Amino acid sequence: MRIRTTAATAAVVGALALSVVAAPSAQADGRYGDIVITKVTVNGGKNVVVGTSAVKKFSVTVTAEDDSGIEAADINLRGPGFGYLSSSDTRCSGSTCTAKFTVDPKVDLPYSNDIAGTWYVDAWVDAYDGDFIWTEKAKSFKFQRASRLSVNASPGPVKKGKTLTVTGKLERANWDTFKYHGYTKQPVKLQFKKKGAKSYTTVKTVTSSSTGALKTTVKASADGHWRYSFAGTSTTPAVSAGGDFVDVK
C-alpha cells in the first residue's frame, strides 16, 4: 500500500500514481440490480489523524443490502491530488464488509503534506446473484496532520491584579520532514478555568506567529488553570493544551 503524492516527488512517481488513481475513476457511479449501500463508517466515525512516526491502523465498514446477500467488496480511499489508499485486507460478514488500512508515515507519506484534507470512500459491492453497486464518493472524511499545543502561564504564584504572561506553541506534523513544525497564523483561544469550576471559559483569541508561537498577557484574578485551545481546520485536528495552574495570592 502506498499513498501517491503531488509534491516534490511527483515527477518521479507521477506516471505510476496516475495509473493507480485513474483506474477506479474511469467508471461512473452505477449499479445493476436492487443492491443498495445503506451505511459507510470510517475509523469508527472519527477523523483519521496521522503523526510523524507512529503507524496508523484503521478500518472502513460498508453495509449493503440485496435479497441474495452480500458476497464481496472492493473498498479504497481517495484524497486531494494523487492521495490514494488501497485496503490491505477486506472481508465481508453478513451484510457488512470491513476493509483494513495501515499508514506508516515514513513509508507512505513522504513529501505529501498536500494530501491532507477531505477524503472519500470508493466502494464496489457484489451480491451473490450478480447484482453490484459502484459508488465513488460513498462517504467523506478528514485525513489530517496530527497537532499538538503547549501552554505556560507565568509568573506563579502571582499577586492578584498583577500581569500574567501566557505563552505556548501550536504545531502540526510535517510529512516532508517527519517533524512537528509551527502552524502559522491560526486563531487559538486562551481559556481559563477557575479553581473548583468544571469547565473552561474563553478569555480572548490569539493568533499564532510565523513559527506557531503564542503569547499574550492577562490580569491575575483568581486561582485556576490556563490553557490554549485550537478549533482545528480541514487538514489539522482540534487540540487543547493541558491546563497550567496559577496560584493567585
ABEGO torsion letter per residue (X at the ends): XBBBBABAAAAAAAAAAAAAAAAAAABBBEBBEABBBABBBBGGGBBBBBBAABBBBBBBBBBBBBAAEBABBBBBBBBBEABBBBBABBBBBEABBBBBBBBBAAAAABGAAAABEBBBBBBBBBBAAGBBBBBABABBBBBBBBBBBBBBBOBOBBBBGBBBBBBBBBBBBBAAAGBBBBBBGBBBBBBBBBBGBABBBBABBBBBBAAGBBBBBBBBABBEBBBBBBAEBAABBBBBBBBBBBBBX
